[in-house]
Amino acid sequence: MKVGIYHGQNDVKIEEREIPSVGAKDVLIKTLRGGICGTDINIVKAGNEMGIRFGAEFGHELFGEVVELGKDVPSAISKGMRVGINPITAKRAGRRFSLECGAFSQYVLIEDAELNYNLYEMNDSVTPEEAVLMEPMSVGFHGAFSIEPKKDENIVVLGAGPIGLSAAAGLIGEGITNVCVVDIDDFRLNKAKELGARTVNTKNESLAEGLINHFGEENVYGINVPNVHGFVDAAGAPPLFEQVMQIVKPQARIAIIAVYKNEVPVSLAQIMSKEVKIIGASGYTHDNITRVIDHLNQKKTNISTMVTQVYPLDKIQEAFDKAIEAKDTVKVVVDLTK
């Protein structure tokens, strides 16, 4: 089989390796689509082994078809089943090597296969470009709902990348329609609009002005601040977070799902006096995944709009180059059937 192999900084090559042997409790998946994650991009840009070892198969956002089953695999799993994969539970090694699941390999072995544990069935109506979004959308969904948003609340998502758009789509799909996405990239903000979100481009107006225009304002200690009940930070931009802390209203909740590379100063006086809750959110749960699959099956939003480029496996280096460039793109996907 053909596989994508990580060799170092901006160095991804296609090689041939043996198709994995199927154990008694394992399932072999023919990979149909593999998504390039922001984590993959950062590792390839840096050329380090922070999650992916040199010479390893990699990629952890994948959708495929069951083609071979071990003799002790539960009867609920059958050949031809179209499935999304939970990379954290796909291998016995667990989370530690989940980034090496093999989304850019034509065949992937799922160890100790079990439906609704590491394999999640998709309806036939779900396209491959929609299905491959299961994993990143679960990350966004987990972050968005960690602040327990209510249907009548005003929620702001910081960042219009794949995770931010996934968070916005998850909220909108669950009936929370007062959602605003903040970014500085009009191309990505137009994708947010396609999902049904309002938008603010902080290149054109301040965060406070944009949010007040959408949601109105409240007077807090003599200062007018936007009427926002919750923020979901998928941007990881320290200046933007500092602005949020300056305009946040009392009892607001803030979820952090972005990966911050540097320390960010936080006013504990603000948190105390306004009783602000800051919540960290990482990964996802089984419940998150099942709700995302329902979202995909029911086509609650046009989530596939975030898939902006699809490359054949033989052009995986070009796919990474485009993802790293980040111009007129959101989610780059690899088609392993070509």
C-alpha positions as CSV (number, residue, x, y, z in Angstrom):
1,M,0.0,0.0,0.0
2,K,1.0,3.6,-0.4
3,V,1.5,5.6,2.8
4,G,2.4,9.2,3.7
5,I,5.5,9.3,5.8
6,Y,6.8,12.2,7.9
7,H,10.5,12.8,7.6
8,G,11.1,16.2,9.1
9,Q,10.6,19.9,8.4
10,N,8.4,20.4,5.4
11,D,9.3,16.9,4.3
12,V,6.4,14.4,3.7
13,K,6.9,11.6,1.2
14,I,4.9,8.8,-0.3
15,E,6.3,5.3,0.3
16,E,5.2,1.7,0.0
17,R,4.7,-0.5,3.0
18,E,3.1,-3.8,3.7
19,I,-0.7,-3.9,4.4
20,P,-1.1,-4.6,8.1
21,S,-2.0,-8.2,9.2
22,V,-5.3,-8.4,10.9
23,G,-5.4,-10.0,14.4
24,A,-8.4,-11.8,15.9
25,K,-9.9,-8.6,17.4
26,D,-8.8,-6.2,14.7
27,V,-10.4,-4.6,11.7
28,L,-8.7,-3.4,8.5
29,I,-10.0,-0.1,7.1
30,K,-9.5,1.1,3.5
31,T,-9.0,4.8,4.0
32,L,-11.1,7.1,1.8
33,R,-10.2,10.5,3.1
34,G,-7.6,11.9,5.5
35,G,-7.7,15.4,6.9
36,I,-4.7,17.6,7.6
37,C,-5.0,18.9,11.2
38,G,-3.4,22.1,12.6
39,T,-1.3,19.8,14.9
40,D,0.1,18.0,11.8
41,I,0.8,21.4,10.2
42,N,2.7,22.7,13.3
43,I,4.8,19.6,13.6
44,V,5.7,19.5,9.9
45,K,6.5,23.2,9.9
46,A,8.7,22.9,13.0
47,G,10.3,19.6,11.9
48,N,10.2,18.1,15.4
49,E,8.9,14.9,16.9
50,M,6.3,16.4,19.2
51,G,3.7,13.8,18.6
52,I,4.9,12.2,15.3
53,R,8.2,10.3,15.0
54,F,10.4,10.7,12.0
55,G,9.8,7.9,9.5
56,A,6.3,7.2,10.9
57,E,2.9,6.9,9.2
58,F,0.7,9.7,10.5
59,G,-2.6,11.6,10.3
60,H,-5.4,11.2,12.8
61,E,-8.5,12.5,10.9
62,L,-9.8,9.7,8.8
63,F,-12.8,8.1,7.2
64,G,-12.9,4.8,5.5
65,E,-14.6,1.4,4.8
66,V,-14.3,-1.9,6.6
67,V,-12.6,-4.4,4.3
68,E,-11.4,-7.2,6.6
69,L,-12.3,-8.4,10.1
70,G,-10.6,-10.6,12.6
71,K,-12.4,-13.8,13.8
72,D,-13.3,-12.4,17.2
73,V,-14.6,-9.0,16.1
74,P,-18.1,-8.2,17.4
75,S,-20.9,-9.0,14.9
76,A,-22.1,-5.4,14.9
77,I,-19.2,-4.6,12.6
78,S,-19.4,-5.8,9.0
79,K,-17.6,-5.6,5.7
80,G,-18.5,-2.5,3.7
81,M,-19.4,-0.4,6.8
82,R,-18.5,3.3,6.3
83,V,-16.8,4.5,9.5
84,G,-15.2,7.4,11.1
85,I,-12.3,6.6,13.4
86,N,-11.5,7.7,17.0
87,P,-7.7,7.9,16.8
88,I,-7.3,7.9,20.6
89,T,-8.8,4.5,20.9
90,A,-7.8,3.1,17.5
91,K,-4.6,1.6,18.7
92,R,-3.7,-0.2,21.9
93,A,-1.0,2.4,22.5
94,G,-3.8,4.9,23.1
95,R,-3.5,8.7,23.1
96,R,0.3,8.7,23.2
97,F,0.7,7.8,19.5
98,S,-2.8,8.8,18.3
99,L,-1.2,11.3,15.8
100,E,0.3,8.3,14.1
101,C,-3.0,6.6,13.4
102,G,-2.4,6.5,9.7
103,A,-4.9,8.9,8.0
104,F,-2.5,9.2,5.0
105,S,-2.1,5.4,4.6
106,Q,-4.3,3.5,2.1
107,Y,-5.1,0.9,4.8
108,V,-5.2,1.3,8.6
109,L,-5.4,-1.4,11.2
110,I,-7.9,-0.7,14.0
111,E,-6.9,-2.7,17.1
112,D,-9.5,-4.2,19.5
113,A,-12.2,-2.9,17.1
114,E,-15.5,-2.1,18.6
115,L,-18.5,0.0,17.3
116,N,-19.0,3.2,19.2
117,Y,-15.6,2.9,20.8
118,N,-13.1,3.3,18.0
119,L,-15.4,2.9,15.0
120,Y,-18.4,5.1,14.3
121,E,-20.8,4.2,11.5
122,M,-22.0,6.9,9.1
123,N,-25.1,7.1,7.1
124,D,-24.7,6.5,3.3
125,S,-26.0,10.1,2.8
126,V,-22.8,11.5,4.5
127,T,-20.2,12.4,1.9
128,P,-16.5,11.5,2.4
129,E,-15.7,15.2,2.8
130,E,-18.3,15.6,5.5
131,A,-17.4,12.3,7.2
132,V,-13.7,13.1,7.5
133,L,-14.7,16.1,9.7
134,M,-15.9,13.9,12.5
135,E,-12.8,14.1,14.6
136,P,-12.0,17.9,14.3
137,M,-15.7,18.7,14.7
138,S,-15.8,16.7,17.9
139,V,-12.9,18.8,19.3
140,G,-14.8,22.0,18.5
141,F,-18.1,20.6,19.8
142,H,-16.4,19.6,23.1
143,G,-15.0,23.1,23.6
144,A,-18.2,24.9,22.6
145,F,-20.4,22.9,25.0
146,S,-17.9,22.9,27.9
147,I,-19.4,26.3,28.8
148,E,-22.9,24.9,28.9
149,P,-24.5,27.4,26.4
150,K,-28.2,28.0,26.5
151,K,-30.4,28.5,23.4
152,D,-31.1,32.2,24.1
153,E,-27.5,33.1,24.9
154,N,-25.1,35.1,22.8
155,I,-21.9,33.1,22.2
156,V,-18.7,34.2,20.5
157,V,-16.2,31.9,18.8
158,L,-12.7,33.3,18.5
159,G,-11.0,32.0,15.3
160,A,-12.4,30.8,12.0
161,G,-10.1,27.9,11.5
162,P,-11.4,24.3,11.4
163,I,-11.9,24.0,15.1
164,G,-13.5,27.4,15.5
165,L,-15.9,26.7,12.6
166,S,-16.6,23.3,14.0
167,A,-17.5,24.9,17.4
168,A,-19.8,27.4,15.6
169,A,-21.5,24.7,13.5
170,G,-22.0,22.6,16.6
171,L,-23.7,25.4,18.5
172,I,-25.9,26.4,15.5
173,G,-26.8,22.8,14.9
174,E,-28.0,22.4,18.5
175,G,-30.3,25.4,18.2
176,I,-28.0,28.1,19.6
177,T,-28.4,30.6,16.8
178,N,-26.9,33.7,18.4
179,V,-23.3,32.8,17.4
180,C,-20.6,35.2,16.2
181,V,-17.2,34.2,14.8
182,V,-14.3,36.5,15.1
183,D,-11.2,36.5,12.8
184,I,-9.1,38.7,10.6
185,D,-9.5,36.6,7.4
186,D,-12.5,37.4,5.2
187,F,-12.2,34.2,3.3
188,R,-12.6,32.2,6.5
189,L,-15.3,34.5,7.9
190,N,-17.4,33.9,4.8
191,K,-17.3,30.2,5.6
192,A,-18.7,31.1,9.1
193,K,-21.5,33.0,7.4
194,E,-22.3,30.0,5.3
195,L,-22.8,28.0,8.5
196,G,-25.3,30.7,9.8
197,A,-23.0,32.6,12.1
198,R,-22.6,36.4,12.4
199,T,-19.0,37.7,12.0
200,V,-16.6,40.3,13.2
201,N,-13.3,41.1,11.4
202,T,-11.1,42.8,14.0
203,K,-9.0,44.3,11.2
204,N,-12.0,46.5,10.3
205,E,-13.5,47.3,13.8
206,S,-12.7,46.7,17.4
207,L,-13.8,43.5,19.1
208,A,-16.1,45.5,21.4
209,E,-17.7,47.5,18.6
210,G,-18.4,44.5,16.5
211,L,-19.9,42.5,19.3
212,I,-22.0,45.4,20.5
213,N,-23.4,45.8,17.0
214,H,-24.5,42.2,17.0
215,F,-25.6,41.7,20.6
216,G,-26.1,45.1,22.2
217,E,-24.4,46.3,25.4
218,E,-24.6,46.3,29.2
219,N,-23.1,48.9,31.6
220,V,-20.7,47.3,33.9
221,Y,-19.0,49.5,36.5
222,G,-19.6,52.5,34.4
223,I,-18.2,50.9,31.2
224,N,-20.4,49.6,28.3
225,V,-19.4,46.1,27.3
226,P,-20.9,43.6,24.8
227,N,-23.8,41.5,26.0
228,V,-21.9,38.2,25.4
229,H,-22.6,35.2,27.7
230,G,-19.8,32.9,26.5
231,F,-16.6,32.9,24.5
232,V,-15.0,29.9,22.8
233,D,-11.3,30.6,22.1
234,A,-10.1,28.6,19.1
235,A,-7.7,31.4,18.0
236,G,-4.8,31.2,20.4
237,A,-4.0,34.9,19.9
238,P,-2.8,36.6,23.1
239,P,-3.8,40.1,22.1
240,L,-7.4,38.9,21.2
241,F,-7.7,37.1,24.5
242,E,-6.5,40.2,26.4
243,Q,-9.3,42.2,24.7
244,V,-11.8,39.6,25.8
245,M,-10.8,40.0,29.4
246,Q,-11.2,43.8,29.1
247,I,-14.8,43.6,27.8
248,V,-16.1,40.4,29.4
249,K,-19.3,40.9,31.4
250,P,-20.1,39.4,34.8
251,Q,-20.8,35.6,35.0
252,A,-19.5,35.1,31.5
253,R,-17.8,31.8,30.7
254,I,-14.7,31.3,28.5
255,A,-13.6,28.0,27.0
256,I,-10.0,27.6,25.9
257,I,-9.6,25.1,23.1
258,A,-6.7,26.8,21.3
259,V,-3.1,25.7,21.8
260,Y,-1.2,28.7,23.2
261,K,2.5,28.7,22.6
262,N,3.4,31.5,25.1
263,E,2.2,32.6,28.5
264,V,-0.7,35.1,28.5
265,P,-1.2,37.6,31.4
266,V,-4.6,37.3,33.0
267,S,-6.2,39.8,35.4
268,L,-7.2,37.7,38.4
269,A,-8.9,40.9,39.8
270,Q,-11.2,40.8,36.7
271,I,-12.0,37.1,37.1
272,M,-12.8,37.6,40.8
273,S,-14.8,40.8,40.6
274,K,-16.9,39.7,37.6
275,E,-17.0,36.0,38.6
276,V,-15.8,34.9,35.2
277,K,-15.3,31.2,34.6
278,I,-12.4,30.1,32.4
279,I,-12.5,26.5,31.3
280,G,-10.0,24.4,29.5
281,A,-11.3,21.9,26.9
282,S,-9.1,19.3,25.2
283,G,-10.1,16.4,23.0
284,Y,-13.6,15.0,23.1
285,T,-15.9,12.3,24.6
286,H,-18.0,9.5,23.2
287,D,-21.1,11.7,23.7
288,N,-19.4,14.5,21.7
289,I,-18.7,12.1,18.8
290,T,-22.2,10.7,18.7
291,R,-23.8,14.2,18.7
292,V,-21.4,15.2,15.9
293,I,-22.4,12.1,13.9
294,D,-26.0,13.0,14.3
295,H,-25.1,16.5,13.1
296,L,-23.5,15.0,10.0
297,N,-26.2,12.4,9.4
298,Q,-29.0,15.1,9.7
299,K,-27.0,17.7,7.8
300,K,-27.8,20.3,10.4
301,T,-25.3,22.8,8.9
302,N,-23.3,23.0,5.7
303,I,-20.2,21.9,7.6
304,S,-18.4,20.6,4.5
305,T,-18.0,24.2,3.3
306,M,-14.8,24.2,5.4
307,V,-13.2,21.6,3.1
308,T,-11.5,24.0,0.7
309,Q,-9.0,21.8,-1.1
310,V,-8.8,18.0,-1.8
311,Y,-5.5,16.5,-3.1
312,P,-4.7,13.0,-4.3
313,L,-2.4,11.0,-2.0
314,D,0.5,11.3,-4.5
315,K,0.4,15.0,-4.0
316,I,0.5,15.0,-0.2
317,Q,3.5,17.3,0.0
318,E,1.5,19.9,-2.1
319,A,-1.4,19.4,0.2
320,F,0.8,20.2,3.2
321,D,2.4,23.2,1.4
322,K,-1.1,24.6,0.8
323,A,-2.2,23.9,4.4
324,I,0.9,25.6,5.7
325,E,0.5,28.6,3.4
326,A,-3.0,29.1,4.9
327,K,-4.2,31.4,2.1
328,D,-7.8,31.0,0.9
329,T,-8.0,27.7,2.7
330,V,-9.6,26.3,5.8
331,K,-9.4,22.5,5.8
332,V,-7.2,20.6,3.3
333,V,-8.1,16.9,2.8
334,V,-6.3,14.0,1.1
335,D,-8.3,11.7,-1.2
336,L,-6.7,8.2,-0.8
337,T,-8.8,6.7,-3.6
338,K,-6.8,8.6,-6.2
